């Protein structure tokens, strides 16, 4: 049986870096797809943030 220790560590490091790059790209693409309404905030529920004001 052949010892594959260093190869496995190198491969794992490369796969980890590839996964980090893919996550960063996915985050970037998600950010581009979000509607860019002023005042929408992080909740995405519009300028009021989901708060309903009633006169009454």
Residue pairs with C-beta under 8 A, 6 or more apart in sequence:
34 44
35 44
37 46
37 47
38 47
39 46
39 47
40 46
40 47
41 47
41 49
43 49
43 50
